[in-house]
Amino acid sequence: MAIAYYERALKLNPGYAEAHGSLGNALFQKGEIDAAIMHYQKAIELEPGSATAHYNLAVALHRQGHLDEAIVYYRKVLAIQPDYPDARYFLNQALFQNGQADETKKDSKK
């Protein structure tokens, strides 16, 4: 039901970044990660300063195993909002999974 609501909202206003993010979240929860990524990317395009949109994209990319890309977006989140909840934790997790353990230790001291 939420998906249909957000799709309807986007038909009325395709430039509504928050609706793209919310639709992405609903799709992500449903397991439709590729579709969620597309909406997160659109949300970032419309609102490039949104830490939440960057974080959601990072998490989706991380879930799919695209670690290099996820790391880039986790770092963008922290550049926008250094105290964003869980962003540093998941950045460090992605770095570790990507074989960058030394960098993980360096990042955790920031």
C-alpha positions as CSV (number, residue, x, y, z in Angstrom):
1,M,0.0,0.0,0.0
2,A,2.8,2.4,0.9
3,I,4.5,1.7,-2.5
4,A,1.3,2.7,-4.4
5,Y,1.0,5.8,-2.3
6,Y,4.5,7.0,-3.0
7,E,4.2,6.1,-6.7
8,R,1.0,8.2,-6.9
9,A,2.8,11.1,-5.1
10,L,5.6,10.9,-7.7
11,K,3.2,10.9,-10.6
12,L,1.9,14.2,-9.2
13,N,5.3,15.6,-8.4
14,P,8.3,13.7,-9.9
15,G,10.7,16.1,-8.3
16,Y,9.7,15.2,-4.7
17,A,13.0,14.0,-3.3
18,E,11.5,12.8,0.0
19,A,8.9,10.6,-1.9
20,H,11.7,9.0,-3.9
21,G,13.5,8.2,-0.7
22,S,10.4,6.8,1.0
23,L,9.6,4.7,-2.0
24,G,13.1,3.5,-2.0
25,N,12.8,2.5,1.6
26,A,9.5,0.6,0.9
27,L,11.1,-1.2,-2.0
28,F,14.2,-2.0,0.0
29,Q,12.1,-3.5,2.8
30,K,10.3,-5.6,0.1
31,G,13.7,-6.9,-1.1
32,E,13.6,-4.9,-4.4
33,I,17.1,-3.5,-3.9
34,D,17.8,-2.5,-7.5
35,A,14.5,-0.5,-7.7
36,A,15.3,1.1,-4.3
37,I,18.8,2.1,-5.5
38,M,17.2,3.9,-8.5
39,H,15.0,5.9,-6.2
40,Y,17.8,6.7,-3.8
41,Q,19.9,8.0,-6.7
42,K,17.0,10.1,-7.9
43,A,16.6,11.5,-4.3
44,I,20.3,12.5,-4.3
45,E,20.0,14.1,-7.7
46,L,17.1,16.2,-6.5
47,E,18.6,16.9,-3.1
48,P,22.4,16.4,-3.2
49,G,22.8,17.7,0.4
50,S,20.6,15.0,1.9
51,A,22.6,12.8,4.3
52,T,19.7,10.5,4.6
53,A,19.5,9.9,0.8
54,H,23.2,9.2,0.7
55,Y,23.0,6.9,3.7
56,N,20.1,4.9,2.2
57,L,22.0,4.5,-1.0
58,A,25.1,3.4,0.8
59,V,23.2,0.8,2.8
60,A,21.5,-0.6,-0.3
61,L,24.9,-0.8,-2.2
62,H,26.5,-2.4,0.9
63,R,23.7,-5.0,1.0
64,Q,24.3,-5.9,-2.6
65,G,28.1,-6.3,-1.9
66,H,29.1,-3.2,-3.9
67,L,31.6,-2.2,-1.2
68,D,33.6,0.3,-3.1
69,E,30.5,2.3,-4.0
70,A,29.0,1.9,-0.5
71,I,32.2,3.3,1.0
72,V,32.0,6.4,-1.2
73,Y,28.5,7.1,-0.1
74,Y,29.1,6.4,3.6
75,R,31.9,9.0,3.4
76,K,29.6,11.5,1.6
77,V,27.1,11.0,4.5
78,L,29.8,11.8,7.0
79,A,31.0,14.8,5.0
80,I,27.5,16.2,5.1
81,Q,26.6,15.2,8.7
82,P,29.6,13.9,10.7
83,D,27.5,12.5,13.5
84,Y,24.9,10.7,11.3
85,P,23.7,7.7,13.3
86,D,25.4,4.4,12.3
87,A,27.2,5.8,9.2
88,R,30.6,5.5,10.7
89,Y,29.9,2.0,12.0
90,F,28.7,0.8,8.6
91,L,31.6,2.6,6.9
92,N,34.0,0.8,9.1
93,Q,32.2,-2.5,8.5
94,A,32.4,-2.0,4.7
95,L,36.0,-1.0,4.9
96,F,36.8,-4.2,6.9
97,Q,34.8,-6.4,4.5
98,N,36.7,-4.8,1.6
99,G,40.1,-5.7,3.1
100,Q,40.9,-2.2,4.3
101,A,41.2,-3.0,8.0
102,D,44.1,-0.5,8.5
103,E,41.9,2.3,7.2
104,T,39.1,1.1,9.4
105,K,41.2,1.8,12.5
106,K,42.2,5.2,11.2
107,D,38.6,6.2,10.5
108,S,37.3,5.1,13.9
109,K,39.7,7.6,15.6
110,K,38.2,10.6,13.7
